[in-house]
Amino acid sequence: MKVAPMGEVRNNFGRYLAACEGEPVFVTRNGRITAVLEHLTDSDIEDFLLERSPRFRRMLGRVKREKGGMPLSAYRKSRGV
């Protein structure tokens, strides 16, 4: 895990983009973490977005309560994805 101040990341953005391929880079502002640079591949984007979606989390909670769970393949089929 790397931690770097925002000004340093801004001035050396390319270097920090390369660094985040190996581990996340936490960006600080006034000593507090405000962002993270994390390497993603094209295949990771959908999972990244779903993991952070409040709507998706609510839907998962509802399905778990009602049906005891649903495989991701069934969810994708139900949504036409």
Rosetta blueprint (number, residue, H / E / L):
1 M L
2 K E
3 V E
4 A E
5 P E
6 M H
7 G H
8 E H
9 V H
10 R H
11 N H
12 N L
13 F H
14 G H
15 R H
16 Y H
17 L H
18 A H
19 A H
20 C L
21 E L
22 G L
23 E L
24 P L
25 V E
26 F E
27 V E
28 T E
29 R E
30 N L
31 G L
32 R E
33 I E
34 T E
35 A E
36 V E
37 L E
38 E L
39 H L
40 L L
41 T L
42 D H
43 S H
44 D H
45 I H
46 E H
47 D H
48 F H
49 L H
50 L H
51 E H
52 R L
53 S L
54 P H
55 R H
56 F H
57 R H
58 R H
59 M H
60 L H
61 G H
62 R H
63 V H
64 K H
65 R H
66 E H
67 K H
68 G L
69 G L
70 M L
71 P L
72 L H
73 S H
74 A H
75 Y H
76 R H
77 K H
78 S H
79 R H
80 G L
81 V L
